[in-house]
């Protein structure tokens, strides 16, 4: 007499093989999610550093040289221009900015120029802190009679 059907051992073996095949797939999904989050944070940090550079781009060379000699560091979520706390729709953006710190300083460059350096630093998914840096070289404007 011949029996048709599948035995319990065959079912268990099939489940084991399917499980082993799914483990790497779930690992790739988790890695992709982490990488996407990191890329999002990196993009936000790059935009924040560029925003700092743009904020000081219009300032006179003397003002930048005298006011930004000391390295200034502050949490980004304390910036009133970036954190519209009264707007309930902006609360997600404010939450995203938590943990980011901005540092701004000015160095003397060649030929009377100043180099404005903006760094944004954050720690989230990685064990070591991440950092984005943007620089702007500001030359004296001879039309304004600016001296370094």
FILONU-882649 format. One line per field, with one value per atom (N, C-alpha, C, O): residue number from 1; atom name; x, y, z. Coordinates in Angstrom, 3 decimals, always signed. Example, Ala and Ser with C-alpha at 12.3 -4.5 7.8 and 13.67 -1.06 7.14 Angstrom:
BEGIN
n [1	1	1	1	2	2	2	2] $
atom [N	CA	C	O	N	CA	C	O] $
c1 [+13.190	+12.300	+13.200	+14.236	+12.850	+13.670	+12.900	+13.409] $
c2 [-5.690	-4.500	-3.300	-3.319	-2.250	-1.060	+0.030	+1.138] $
c3 [+7.800	+7.800	+7.800	+8.465	+7.080	+7.140	+7.870	+8.039] $
***
This chain:
BEGIN
n [1	1	1	1	2	2	2	2	3	3	3	3	4	4	4	4	5	5	5	5	6	6	6	6	7	7	7	7	8	8	8	8	9	9	9	9	10	10	10	10	11	11	11	11	12	12	12	12	13	13	13	13	14	14	14	14	15	15	15	15	16	16	16	16	17	17	17	17	18	18	18	18	19	19	19	19	20	20	20	20	21	21	21	21	22	22	22	22	23	23	23	23	24	24	24	24	25	25	25	25	26	26	26	26	27	27	27	27	28	28	28	28	29	29	29	29	30	30	30	30	31	31	31	31	32	32	32	32	33	33	33	33	34	34	34	34	35	35	35	35	36	36	36	36	37	37	37	37	38	38	38	38	39	39	39	39	40	40	40	40	41	41	41	41	42	42	42	42	43	43	43	43	44	44	44	44	45	45	45	45	46	46	46	46	47	47	47	47	48	48	48	48	49	49	49	49	50	50	50	50	51	51	51	51	52	52	52	52	53	53	53	53	54	54	54	54	55	55	55	55	56	56	56	56	57	57	57	57	58	58	58	58	59	59	59	59	60	60	60	60	61	61	61	61	62	62	62	62	63	63	63	63	64	64	64	64	65	65	65	65	66	66	66	66	67	67	67	67	68	68	68	68	69	69	69	69	70	70	70	70	71	71	71	71	72	72	72	72	73	73	73	73	74	74	74	74	75	75	75	75	76	76	76	76	77	77	77	77	78	78	78	78	79	79	79	79	80	80	80	80	81	81	81	81	82	82	82	82	83	83	83	83	84	84	84	84	85	85	85	85	86	86	86	86	87	87	87	87	88	88	88	88	89	89	89	89	90	90	90	90	91	91	91	91	92	92	92	92	93	93	93	93	94	94	94	94	95	95	95	95	96	96	96	96	97	97	97	97	98	98	98	98	99	99	99	99	100	100	100	100	101	101	101	101	102	102	102	102	103	103	103	103	104	104	104	104	105	105	105	105	106	106	106	106	107	107	107	107	108	108	108	108	109	109	109	109	110	110	110	110	111	111	111	111	112	112	112	112	113	113	113	113	114	114	114	114	115	115	115	115	116	116	116	116	117	117	117	117	118	118	118	118	119	119	119	119	120	120	120	120	121	121	121	121	122	122	122	122	123	123	123	123	124	124	124	124	125	125	125	125	126	126	126	126	127	127	127	127	128	128	128	128	129	129	129	129	130	130	130	130	131	131	131	131	132	132	132	132	133	133	133	133	134	134	134	134	135	135	135	135	136	136	136	136	137	137	137	137	138	138	138	138	139	139	139	139	140	140	140	140	141	141	141	141	142	142	142	142	143	143	143	143	144	144	144	144	145	145	145	145	146	146	146	146	147	147	147	147	148	148	148	148] $
atom [N	CA	C	O	N	CA	C	O	N	CA	C	O	N	CA	C	O	N	CA	C	O	N	CA	C	O	N	CA	C	O	N	CA	C	O	N	CA	C	O	N	CA	C	O	N	CA	C	O	N	CA	C	O	N	CA	C	O	N	CA	C	O	N	CA	C	O	N	CA	C	O	N	CA	C	O	N	CA	C	O	N	CA	C	O	N	CA	C	O	N	CA	C	O	N	CA	C	O	N	CA	C	O	N	CA	C	O	N	CA	C	O	N	CA	C	O	N	CA	C	O	N	CA	C	O	N	CA	C	O	N	CA	C	O	N	CA	C	O	N	CA	C	O	N	CA	C	O	N	CA	C	O	N	CA	C	O	N	CA	C	O	N	CA	C	O	N	CA	C	O	N	CA	C	O	N	CA	C	O	N	CA	C	O	N	CA	C	O	N	CA	C	O	N	CA	C	O	N	CA	C	O	N	CA	C	O	N	CA	C	O	N	CA	C	O	N	CA	C	O	N	CA	C	O	N	CA	C	O	N	CA	C	O	N	CA	C	O	N	CA	C	O	N	CA	C	O	N	CA	C	O	N	CA	C	O	N	CA	C	O	N	CA	C	O	N	CA	C	O	N	CA	C	O	N	CA	C	O	N	CA	C	O	N	CA	C	O	N	CA	C	O	N	CA	C	O	N	CA	C	O	N	CA	C	O	N	CA	C	O	N	CA	C	O	N	CA	C	O	N	CA	C	O	N	CA	C	O	N	CA	C	O	N	CA	C	O	N	CA	C	O	N	CA	C	O	N	CA	C	O	N	CA	C	O	N	CA	C	O	N	CA	C	O	N	CA	C	O	N	CA	C	O	N	CA	C	O	N	CA	C	O	N	CA	C	O	N	CA	C	O	N	CA	C	O	N	CA	C	O	N	CA	C	O	N	CA	C	O	N	CA	C	O	N	CA	C	O	N	CA	C	O	N	CA	C	O	N	CA	C	O	N	CA	C	O	N	CA	C	O	N	CA	C	O	N	CA	C	O	N	CA	C	O	N	CA	C	O	N	CA	C	O	N	CA	C	O	N	CA	C	O	N	CA	C	O	N	CA	C	O	N	CA	C	O	N	CA	C	O	N	CA	C	O	N	CA	C	O	N	CA	C	O	N	CA	C	O	N	CA	C	O	N	CA	C	O	N	CA	C	O	N	CA	C	O	N	CA	C	O	N	CA	C	O	N	CA	C	O	N	CA	C	O	N	CA	C	O	N	CA	C	O	N	CA	C	O	N	CA	C	O	N	CA	C	O	N	CA	C	O	N	CA	C	O	N	CA	C	O	N	CA	C	O	N	CA	C	O	N	CA	C	O	N	CA	C	O	N	CA	C	O	N	CA	C	O	N	CA	C	O	N	CA	C	O	N	CA	C	O	N	CA	C	O	N	CA	C	O	N	CA	C	O	N	CA	C	O	N	CA	C	O	N	CA	C	O	N	CA	C	O	N	CA	C	O	N	CA	C	O	N	CA	C	O] $
c1 [+0.837	+0.000	+0.901	+1.814	+0.635	+1.422	+0.648	-0.538	+1.369	+0.712	+1.109	+2.264	+0.152	+0.417	+0.394	-0.356	+1.231	+1.257	+2.681	+3.649	+2.776	+4.065	+4.229	+3.299	+5.400	+5.640	+6.016	+6.369	+5.932	+6.280	+7.750	+8.077	+8.627	+10.054	+10.280	+11.092	+9.572	+9.719	+9.219	+9.820	+8.147	+7.620	+8.627	+8.904	+9.169	+10.140	+11.404	+11.964	+11.849	+13.035	+12.781	+13.653	+11.604	+11.246	+11.190	+11.682	+10.595	+10.540	+11.940	+12.214	+12.808	+14.179	+14.890	+15.565	+14.746	+15.388	+14.829	+15.581	+13.529	+12.921	+13.400	+13.701	+13.473	+13.957	+15.391	+15.727	+16.228	+17.624	+17.749	+18.669	+16.849	+16.889	+16.401	+16.850	+15.503	+14.945	+15.863	+15.772	+16.724	+17.602	+18.457	+18.490	+19.153	+19.936	+19.058	+19.477	+17.871	+16.972	+16.592	+16.616	+16.245	+15.910	+17.122	+16.975	+18.312	+19.536	+19.769	+20.181	+19.508	+19.682	+18.656	+18.972	+17.448	+16.420	+16.837	+16.719	+17.320	+17.755	+18.934	+18.958	+19.898	+21.044	+20.594	+21.072	+19.697	+19.182	+18.457	+18.582	+17.699	+16.992	+17.980	+17.814	+19.009	+20.037	+20.779	+21.042	+21.116	+21.847	+20.985	+21.483	+19.708	+18.800	+18.720	+18.753	+18.617	+18.565	+19.859	+19.825	+20.992	+22.273	+22.353	+22.788	+21.934	+21.968	+21.057	+21.392	+19.920	+19.011	+19.674	+19.618	+20.294	+20.976	+22.148	+22.374	+22.889	+24.018	+23.527	+24.148	+22.436	+21.882	+21.418	+21.640	+20.773	+20.330	+21.540	+21.526	+22.586	+23.792	+24.454	+24.905	+24.517	+25.118	+24.313	+24.886	+22.994	+22.155	+22.312	+22.334	+22.419	+22.595	+23.945	+24.033	+24.990	+26.306	+26.276	+26.841	+25.628	+25.514	+24.687	+24.959	+23.682	+22.850	+23.677	+23.489	+24.584	+25.456	+26.355	+26.509	+26.939	+27.796	+27.008	+27.500	+25.798	+24.991	+24.601	+24.505	+24.378	+24.016	+25.130	+24.851	+26.384	+27.507	+28.086	+28.970	+27.615	+28.159	+28.027	+28.917	+26.967	+26.754	+27.385	+27.299	+28.012	+28.620	+29.945	+30.644	+30.296	+31.586	+32.750	+32.653	+33.831	+35.018	+35.537	+35.954	+35.514	+36.001	+35.135	+35.643	+33.831	+32.918	+33.170	+33.228	+33.318	+33.573	+34.891	+34.973	+35.927	+37.237	+37.242	+37.923	+36.487	+36.516	+35.530	+35.803	+34.408	+33.379	+33.451	+32.850	+34.168	+34.202	+35.602	+35.880	+36.487	+37.829	+37.762	+38.428	+36.960	+36.771	+35.783	+34.779	+36.076	+35.156	+33.887	+33.945	+32.758	+31.482	+30.696	+30.512	+30.233	+29.469	+28.142	+28.073	+27.079	+25.749	+24.866	+25.056	+23.898	+22.956	+22.086	+21.662	+21.834	+21.073	+19.622	+18.993	+19.083	+17.668	+17.414	+16.267	+18.484	+18.299	+18.236	+17.984	+18.462	+18.456	+17.014	+16.250	+16.622	+15.240	+14.863	+13.683	+15.848	+15.537	+15.197	+14.505	+15.681	+15.455	+14.364	+13.919	+13.935	+12.978	+11.716	+11.575	+10.809	+9.548	+8.649	+7.764	+8.882	+8.202	+6.692	+5.942	+6.249	+4.829	+4.038	+2.838	+4.673	+3.990	+3.925	+4.966	+2.730	+2.637	+3.105	+3.535	+3.031	+3.482	+4.998	+5.521	+5.712	+7.172	+7.770	+8.994	+6.962	+7.496	+8.337	+9.307	+7.972	+8.788	+10.169	+11.157	+10.242	+11.528	+12.365	+13.571	+11.727	+12.438	+12.987	+14.116	+12.211	+12.658	+13.865	+14.784	+13.861	+14.974	+16.271	+17.350	+16.173	+17.367	+17.998	+19.124	+17.309	+17.873	+19.124	+19.129	+20.167	+21.416	+22.425	+23.590	+22.004	+22.933	+23.554	+22.860	+24.866	+25.569	+26.298	+26.837	+26.294	+26.929	+28.132	+28.072	+29.224	+30.418	+30.806	+30.826	+31.113	+31.509	+32.790	+32.908	+33.747	+34.939	+35.525	+35.170	+36.420	+37.056	+38.566	+39.103	+39.238	+40.701	+41.217	+40.517	+42.450	+43.078	+43.472	+44.016	+43.191	+43.560	+44.672	+45.189	+45.046	+46.117	+45.650	+44.470	+46.565	+46.341	+45.202	+44.392	+45.127	+44.126	+42.719	+41.778	+42.560	+41.228	+40.934	+41.830	+39.699	+39.276	+38.605	+37.941	+38.790	+38.148	+37.136	+37.492	+35.880	+34.793	+34.540	+34.293	+34.598	+34.439	+33.205	+33.105	+32.277	+31.064	+31.072	+31.207	+30.927	+30.859	+29.548	+29.097	+28.948	+27.766	+28.108	+28.568	+27.872	+28.256	+27.033	+26.172	+26.950	+25.833	+26.217	+27.147	+25.487	+25.659	+24.283	+23.398	+24.102	+22.823	+23.067	+23.187	+23.138	+23.210	+24.621	+24.799	+25.585	+26.968	+27.531	+27.042	+28.535	+29.160	+30.011	+30.051	+30.693	+31.530	+30.717	+29.836	+31.007	+30.271	+30.548	+31.642	+29.564	+29.687	+29.795	+29.318	+30.419	+30.634	+30.619	+31.132	+30.014	+30.030	+30.666	+30.354	+31.552	+32.238	+32.074	+32.200	+31.793	+31.722	+32.613	+32.680	+33.302	+34.198	+33.810	+33.307	+34.057	+33.845	+35.046	+35.388	+35.689	+36.805	+36.226	+35.579	+36.463	+35.927	+37.090	+38.012	+37.025	+38.078	+37.640	+36.445	+38.613	+38.253	+37.651	+38.052	+36.698	+36.054	+36.714	+36.492	+37.526	+38.229	+37.267	+37.587	+36.101	+35.131	+34.627	+34.281	+34.580	+34.109	+35.244	+35.007	+36.453	+37.612	+37.834	+38.396	+37.394	+37.527	+38.963	+39.624	+39.428	+40.781	+40.667	+39.784	+41.530	+41.464	+41.817	+41.805] $
c2 [-1.158	+0.000	+1.247	+1.368	+2.128	+3.336	+4.520	+4.706	+5.329	+6.502	+7.738	+7.910	+8.570	+9.856	+10.916	+10.815	+11.945	+13.011	+13.371	+12.859	+14.254	+14.769	+14.438	+14.592	+13.991	+13.646	+14.890	+15.928	+14.759	+15.858	+16.253	+17.437	+15.299	+15.581	+16.418	+17.343	+16.103	+16.889	+18.322	+19.262	+18.488	+19.835	+20.634	+21.796	+19.998	+20.685	+21.050	+22.129	+20.162	+20.432	+21.597	+22.442	+21.632	+22.736	+24.057	+25.071	+24.060	+25.278	+25.749	+26.949	+24.819	+25.176	+25.838	+26.852	+25.279	+25.847	+27.234	+28.140	+27.391	+28.697	+29.718	+30.859	+29.322	+30.229	+30.654	+31.832	+29.708	+30.034	+30.962	+31.777	+30.843	+31.726	+33.131	+34.101	+33.265	+34.556	+35.376	+36.604	+34.744	+35.467	+36.507	+37.656	+36.163	+37.197	+38.304	+39.460	+37.962	+38.976	+39.988	+41.193	+39.521	+40.441	+41.276	+42.444	+40.687	+41.440	+42.552	+43.651	+42.273	+43.306	+44.428	+45.600	+44.072	+45.094	+45.991	+47.214	+45.393	+46.166	+47.072	+48.240	+46.546	+47.353	+48.505	+49.629	+48.244	+49.288	+50.380	+51.561	+49.990	+50.971	+51.846	+53.064	+51.231	+51.988	+52.939	+54.085	+52.465	+53.301	+54.464	+55.574	+54.213	+55.290	+56.353	+57.547	+55.933	+56.878	+57.691	+58.902	+57.018	+57.725	+58.747	+59.878	+58.351	+59.273	+60.474	+61.596	+60.241	+61.340	+62.298	+63.514	+61.764	+62.598	+63.350	+64.518	+62.689	+63.334	+64.484	+65.547	+64.287	+65.346	+66.530	+67.684	+66.244	+67.318	+68.082	+69.312	+67.363	+68.019	+68.879	+69.987	+68.388	+69.171	+70.438	+71.502	+70.330	+71.515	+72.509	+73.720	+72.004	+72.893	+73.613	+74.794	+72.908	+73.545	+74.601	+75.684	+74.292	+75.275	+76.477	+77.608	+76.231	+77.327	+78.264	+79.480	+77.728	+78.557	+79.412	+80.610	+78.803	+79.543	+80.678	+81.803	+80.391	+81.415	+82.537	+83.696	+82.187	+83.209	+84.249	+85.436	+83.807	+84.725	+85.271	+86.127	+84.803	+85.234	+86.748	+87.367	+87.335	+88.756	+89.663	+90.885	+89.090	+89.903	+90.500	+89.889	+91.685	+92.284	+91.431	+90.739	+91.500	+90.710	+91.003	+90.087	+92.258	+92.620	+91.993	+91.511	+92.007	+91.442	+89.948	+89.441	+89.252	+87.802	+87.538	+86.651	+88.305	+88.105	+88.362	+87.662	+89.366	+89.706	+88.891	+88.634	+88.481	+87.789	+86.267	+85.594	+85.724	+84.264	+83.688	+82.594	+84.411	+83.883	+82.669	+81.660	+82.781	+81.664	+80.691	+81.090	+79.424	+78.414	+78.423	+78.293	+78.575	+78.620	+77.368	+77.034	+76.679	+75.455	+75.585	+76.075	+75.135	+75.210	+74.121	+73.706	+73.665	+72.691	+73.374	+74.516	+72.681	+73.282	+73.501	+74.449	+72.635	+72.803	+74.027	+74.316	+74.755	+75.995	+77.219	+78.328	+77.029	+78.140	+78.556	+77.748	+79.790	+80.202	+80.251	+80.142	+80.414	+80.427	+79.048	+78.922	+78.014	+76.653	+75.914	+74.856	+76.438	+75.707	+76.527	+77.161	+76.521	+77.242	+76.475	+75.728	+76.666	+75.874	+76.131	+75.282	+77.277	+77.582	+76.794	+76.585	+76.367	+75.659	+74.166	+73.511	+73.615	+72.188	+71.280	+70.156	+71.740	+70.912	+70.784	+69.874	+71.675	+71.670	+70.818	+70.716	+70.212	+69.459	+68.262	+67.904	+67.639	+66.535	+67.002	+66.299	+68.184	+68.747	+69.082	+68.839	+69.637	+69.969	+68.693	+68.683	+67.627	+66.346	+65.814	+65.246	+65.999	+65.541	+66.260	+65.675	+67.526	+68.320	+68.001	+68.423	+67.275	+66.936	+66.094	+65.134	+66.455	+65.702	+66.290	+65.891	+67.229	+67.886	+69.080	+69.819	+69.267	+70.437	+71.138	+70.509	+72.454	+73.268	+73.978	+74.468	+74.024	+74.749	+75.685	+75.288	+76.927	+77.922	+78.584	+78.920	+78.772	+79.532	+80.136	+79.760	+81.070	+81.783	+81.682	+81.827	+81.431	+81.383	+82.376	+82.723	+82.827	+83.674	+82.815	+81.722	+83.322	+82.624	+83.369	+84.358	+82.913	+83.570	+84.910	+85.089	+85.822	+87.123	+87.921	+88.502	+87.956	+88.778	+88.217	+88.919	+86.973	+86.376	+85.780	+85.622	+85.459	+84.733	+83.443	+83.407	+82.400	+81.118	+80.841	+80.655	+80.817	+80.519	+79.020	+78.463	+78.366	+76.914	+76.605	+77.017	+75.881	+75.456	+73.932	+73.253	+73.414	+71.959	+71.617	+72.324	+70.537	+70.004	+68.580	+67.780	+68.281	+66.984	+66.320	+66.996	+65.006	+64.284	+62.855	+62.299	+62.273	+60.867	+60.238	+60.698	+59.215	+58.510	+57.013	+56.296	+56.563	+55.129	+54.568	+53.390	+55.372	+54.905	+55.060	+55.875	+54.294	+54.417	+55.673	+56.331	+56.007	+57.205	+58.385	+58.199	+59.589	+60.767	+61.011	+60.737	+61.519	+61.863	+63.380	+64.115	+63.840	+65.274	+65.654	+64.931	+66.813	+67.404	+68.776	+69.512	+69.120	+70.411	+71.135	+70.537	+72.421	+73.288	+74.497	+75.006	+74.958	+76.111	+77.160	+76.851	+78.400	+79.523	+80.441	+80.878	+80.736	+81.680	+83.048	+83.222	+84.017	+85.357	+86.301	+86.426	+86.952	+87.893	+89.302	+89.597	+90.186	+91.582	+92.196	+91.874	+93.069	+93.745	+95.104	+96.008	+95.271	+96.540	+97.706	+98.850	+97.421	+98.495	+99.112	+100.294	+98.328	+98.837	+99.351	+99.926	+99.147	+99.584	+98.710	+99.159	+97.469	+96.569	+96.122	+95.775	+96.137	+95.663	+94.411	+94.336	+93.432	+92.200	+92.432	+91.494] $
c3 [+0.000	+0.000	+0.000	+0.817	-0.893	-1.034	-0.457	-0.731	+0.368	+0.955	+0.173	-0.215	-0.042	-0.685	+0.397	+1.368	+0.221	+1.208	+1.589	+1.026	+2.546	+2.977	+4.454	+5.245	+4.805	+6.199	+7.000	+6.440	+8.306	+9.200	+9.048	+9.131	+8.830	+8.661	+7.408	+7.421	+6.327	+5.101	+5.294	+4.774	+6.022	+6.302	+7.136	+6.841	+8.178	+9.029	+8.262	+8.459	+7.394	+6.594	+5.625	+5.421	+5.042	+4.141	+4.897	+4.402	+6.092	+6.902	+7.294	+7.307	+7.608	+7.953	+6.773	+6.949	+5.587	+4.405	+4.068	+3.709	+4.184	+3.914	+4.948	+4.596	+6.205	+7.262	+6.998	+7.121	+6.638	+6.361	+5.150	+5.086	+4.212	+3.047	+3.404	+2.792	+4.369	+4.730	+5.637	+5.642	+6.386	+7.318	+6.588	+7.028	+5.495	+4.804	+4.205	+4.144	+3.776	+3.210	+4.282	+4.028	+5.467	+6.558	+6.976	+7.337	+6.931	+7.233	+6.228	+6.599	+4.950	+3.923	+4.104	+3.898	+4.485	+4.722	+5.887	+5.804	+6.960	+8.121	+7.757	+8.145	+7.023	+6.610	+5.712	+5.866	+4.794	+3.908	+4.672	+4.346	+5.687	+6.508	+7.266	+7.324	+7.849	+8.562	+7.640	+8.003	+6.445	+5.494	+5.015	+4.828	+4.820	+4.418	+5.500	+5.203	+6.738	+7.855	+7.952	+8.170	+7.789	+7.824	+6.691	+6.905	+5.483	+4.346	+4.588	+4.209	+5.212	+5.544	+6.533	+6.349	+7.566	+8.557	+7.932	+8.246	+7.054	+6.391	+5.513	+5.487	+4.803	+3.956	+4.803	+4.436	+5.935	+6.834	+7.362	+7.400	+7.771	+8.294	+7.218	+7.508	+5.987	+4.902	+4.636	+4.401	+4.674	+4.477	+5.625	+5.401	+6.841	+7.989	+7.938	+8.276	+7.520	+7.391	+6.284	+6.442	+5.179	+4.090	+4.540	+4.138	+5.370	+5.880	+6.743	+6.681	+7.542	+8.376	+7.485	+7.721	+6.476	+5.546	+4.893	+4.807	+4.436	+3.774	+4.728	+4.327	+5.995	+6.973	+7.132	+7.298	+7.082	+7.289	+5.986	+6.022	+4.861	+3.566	+3.367	+2.784	+3.826	+3.619	+4.659	+4.545	+5.662	+6.721	+6.251	+5.442	+6.749	+6.388	+6.882	+7.896	+6.151	+6.465	+7.871	+8.579	+8.275	+9.606	+10.697	+11.709	+10.478	+11.475	+11.639	+12.759	+10.526	+10.587	+11.297	+12.147	+10.952	+11.567	+13.055	+13.804	+13.498	+14.920	+15.755	+16.927	+15.198	+15.979	+15.929	+16.766	+14.975	+14.846	+15.015	+14.526	+15.702	+15.973	+16.889	+16.656	+17.920	+18.851	+18.239	+17.650	+18.385	+17.869	+18.708	+19.931	+18.061	+18.762	+18.423	+17.252	+19.453	+19.259	+19.978	+21.105	+19.303	+19.908	+19.313	+18.170	+20.105	+19.543	+18.488	+18.664	+17.422	+16.325	+16.712	+16.242	+17.565	+17.906	+18.784	+19.125	+19.156	+19.910	+18.997	+19.467	+17.701	+16.748	+16.445	+15.915	+16.766	+16.532	+15.056	+14.720	+14.165	+12.741	+12.207	+11.197	+12.882	+12.400	+13.153	+12.708	+14.263	+15.086	+15.318	+16.364	+14.370	+14.560	+15.528	+15.110	+16.807	+17.829	+17.893	+18.375	+17.418	+17.482	+16.435	+16.606	+15.384	+14.305	+14.623	+14.682	+14.831	+15.175	+14.043	+14.302	+12.799	+11.682	+11.642	+10.999	+12.316	+12.295	+13.405	+13.495	+14.243	+15.373	+14.930	+15.600	+13.802	+13.293	+12.879	+13.092	+12.290	+11.898	+13.118	+13.136	+14.132	+15.374	+16.000	+16.492	+15.987	+16.545	+15.772	+16.363	+14.448	+13.616	+13.968	+13.872	+14.374	+14.662	+16.013	+16.276	+16.862	+18.168	+17.984	+17.214	+18.683	+18.600	+17.627	+17.637	+16.786	+15.874	+16.593	+17.290	+16.423	+16.980	+15.844	+14.934	+15.929	+14.897	+15.513	+16.640	+14.752	+15.165	+14.030	+12.865	+14.378	+13.381	+13.872	+15.051	+12.970	+13.307	+12.044	+10.927	+12.246	+11.140	+11.295	+12.393	+10.183	+10.165	+9.133	+8.182	+9.334	+8.323	+7.140	+7.298	+5.958	+4.739	+4.024	+4.544	+2.847	+2.095	+1.521	+1.221	+1.377	+0.718	+1.338	+0.616	+2.650	+3.319	+3.333	+3.700	+2.941	+2.954	+4.320	+5.150	+4.538	+5.734	+5.268	+4.232	+6.046	+5.742	+6.838	+8.001	+6.454	+7.384	+7.337	+6.267	+8.488	+8.561	+9.401	+10.557	+8.809	+9.520	+9.584	+8.567	+10.793	+10.989	+11.668	+12.569	+11.230	+11.888	+12.287	+11.472	+13.563	+14.135	+14.736	+15.299	+14.623	+15.217	+15.525	+14.939	+16.451	+16.829	+16.855	+17.576	+16.092	+16.116	+15.988	+16.981	+14.743	+14.495	+14.606	+14.915	+14.366	+14.393	+15.805	+16.586	+16.121	+17.430	+17.514	+18.554	+16.421	+16.419	+15.881	+15.042	+16.358	+15.872	+14.387	+13.894	+13.703	+12.294	+12.173	+13.039	+11.103	+10.954	+9.475	+8.620	+9.202	+7.865	+8.011	+8.947	+7.095	+7.155	+5.826	+4.757	+5.909	+4.732	+4.980	+6.099	+3.928	+4.050	+3.021	+1.941	+3.388	+2.494	+2.613	+3.712	+1.494	+1.473	+1.136	+0.103	+2.016	+1.842	+1.574	+2.380	+0.440	+0.049	+0.409	+0.434	+0.692	+0.947	-0.308	-1.427	-0.112	-1.230	-1.419	-0.613	-2.473	-2.654	-2.887	-2.564	-3.442	-3.709	-2.422	-2.395	-1.352	-0.061	+0.811	+1.873	+0.369	+1.147	+2.370	+3.369	+2.290	+3.438	+3.578	+2.599	+4.791	+5.100	+5.953	+6.807	+5.749	+6.555	+8.004	+8.801] $
***
